[in-house]
Amino acid sequence: MGDEATTHYAPSIEQLALGRRFLRRHLGSCGVPRVAWQIDPFGHSREMAAIFAQMGYDGLFVGRVDYQDKATRESSRQLEMLWRGSDDLAQPTADIFTGGT
């Protein structure tokens, strides 16, 4: 996970790409993660979901969801969803399977 406190998305993308290249170089393709975990340092954003999807991640787990949203999703059994990261990109380019913790 990169530092989402950066002021622009480019540094986040660079950090993710650098980490994935390092893992691929030293561990091979089987060492590159396919699922991301976002612990919510500053909130979850649709843009980061789109970035994860475009970088090849299959899934995203998010933590520290608002307690009311989490309670509603738990009671309706909807903690998992397909998050559409962008309406402008063709499906499924920016779609990522997402689950709450």
N, C-alpha and C positions, 0 to 999 in steps of 0.2 A: 504494500500500500504506500502510495506516495504522500507527500505533504500537501493536503488540500487547502492549507492556509495560504498558499501562494495566491497572488493577485490575478493570475491569468491561467488558463488551462494548459498552455504550452509547457510550463515546467512540470505539471502533473503528468502529462503525456510523456515527456522526456524521462522522468523518473521511472515510470512504469516500463517504458521501452528498454531502458538501461538494465533494469532488474531482470526482465524477461530474456534479454540477450545474454546476460551473465549466466543465468540458470541453463539456458540452451547450450551455451558454450561448455560449461563445466559438468552438466548432468545429462545432456542430450534432450531430445524433444519430450521424453517421458518425465523430465524434471520440471517442466514448465506448468504452472498451475492453470487449471481450467475454470476454477471458481474463485471469485474474489470475496473478501470479507471487509465490510465497511463499518467501522465502529462508531460512526457519527461524531467526529470531533467538532464539526460545525454545521451539521445538518446534511441530509441526503439530497442530492440534486439529480434531476433528470439528465442533465448534461453528463455527469459522471457515469450514469447508467449507460448512456449512449457510447461514451468513450470505452468503457469496459467491453461492451458488445462488439464494437468495431475492432478492438484489439484481440478478439478471438476468445474471450471468456464465455463460457456456457451458462454460468450462474453467478448470482450475487447474493450474499447474505448480509443483511443490515441489522445493526444493533442499536440499542437505545432509541427505539421508536417511541413517540409520544404515548403515554400510558393509556389515554382514552382511545386513541387509534388502535393500539395493541389489543385492548380489551374488546373493542368492537370486532376486530378481525378474528380474535380467538373465539368469541362466542358464535360467530358466523362461519367459523372454520375456513377463513380466507387469509391466512398468514402468508400463503404462497400466491404469486401472481406473475403474469408476463408483463414486465415493465416496458412500455414503449418509450424509448429515450428521446425519440424525435418523430414528429409528424411529417417532417420534410424529407426524411430519408426513406427509401423504399424498404418495405418489410422483407426480411427480418433483420436488415442491416443494423438497426439500433435497438432491437428487441432483446431482452435478457430475462431469463427466469430468475425471479427474486423471492427470497423467503426471509421472514423476520425471525429474530431470536429472542 
